[in-house]
């Protein structure tokens, strides 16, 4: 869209609204639909983007530019940051639409007592970000929320970028695998864990691993997000930058959402590859639905989520049978769980009660954590932790930080994991975990297999 009288009129309107609102309020301003917040993610670093959260299939996006304040998550987890949340979101709001309200973008490590080790330097136990400018597309409304102290000038600098259509190219610089899965160690660990499950020491443990990629120049985060948006539109796309590193991904798994009292969570466990033909795809889906191993694993996850939500919700319900959730390269067993939040319950209460689910840790949780510590040789960091947003009313949405990578300069670290049960086959688990590297490997420009 060319810069014309529309832009001039918008600039005048922004200036008038800022004068009316004053410096101590949040200000939510509608923008013409042609201004697409996704354009800022073409080159996040150039536009000052520090975090983003998208639901492409629902036309929703939050893009945070600049930091009004960045609060480290307390060691106890995000729920322990409530005083900071109230302080950060406590200013009055003048807005053009209810969708244009201030929100914090937040994320936390898999372990609330996380002390970062390489390559997670600078990420800590988690963070809550109050953006200076929060660009929003939600329920057909496009606009921006200016935090107290944000000025017209910094907004105007970004409007030109928003006038351009989103980048459609999915090209990425080629990367190579610098360090792949230690297959021998993985096979041994899976066999050991499966044996311990059969012996009744615990019900399930989630074993994760990591690979390292590298290339000739800096990894193009914008191109990776474009590719993920195109290939995985039904996932939760996210990015969060700390210093010179960005954690990004396309998670298929909702942890929990709270919207006008409605609570929604997703049990996601049990996986199979997609078929190369429609007939093979249907056959693989039927086998997944009929697999005793995968059904038991899935039911463990659903049971734990229901138990976690029971005291915080009413009218809790979940289907008795899972459905197939099909993504580009993989299909999962999925069960949607819904209820109503009890009075006084906010989204951080729900996150605290559910994280970590057996889908990313195991069951019972304490036993599974000990298994993870004994078998994993890398720092999970924010991988498999909660990542999402919340508002002043205590509503929000958090995904599980899966199908994810940490990018720093010319290198990227990818993470994936599997739930190990008593009848898990080590070779099959190896094939599955390498399949789960595909979304980020392909988006970043590397071969899809983890070896």
Secondary structure as UniProt FT lines:
FT   HELIX           5..21
FT   TURN            23..24
FT   STRAND          25..30
FT   TURN            33..34
FT   HELIX           37..43
FT   TURN            44..48
FT   STRAND          49..55
FT   HELIX           56..58
FT   STRAND          60..72
FT   TURN            75..76
FT   HELIX           78..81
FT   HELIX           82..88
FT   STRAND          92..95
FT   TURN            98..99
FT   STRAND          103..108
FT   TURN            112..113
FT   TURN            118..119
FT   TURN            121..122
FT   TURN            124..125
FT   STRAND          126..138
FT   TURN            139..140
FT   STRAND          141..146
FT   TURN            148..149
FT   HELIX           152..163
FT   STRAND          175..179
FT   HELIX           183..198
FT   TURN            199..200
FT   STRAND          204..215
FT   HELIX           221..231
FT   TURN            233..234
FT   STRAND          236..242
FT   TURN            243..244
FT   STRAND          245..251
FT   STRAND          254..259
FT   TURN            260..261
FT   STRAND          262..273
FT   HELIX           278..290
FT   HELIX           292..310
FT   TURN            311..312
FT   STRAND          313..318
FT   STRAND          323..326
FT   STRAND          330..341
FT   TURN            343..344
FT   HELIX           347..354
FT   TURN            358..360
FT   STRAND          362..363
FT   HELIX           365..375
FT   TURN            381..384
FT   STRAND          386..391
FT   TURN            392..393
FT   STRAND          396..400
FT   STRAND          404..408
FT   TURN            409..410
FT   STRAND          411..420
FT   TURN            422..423
FT   HELIX           426..436
FT   HELIX           438..444
//
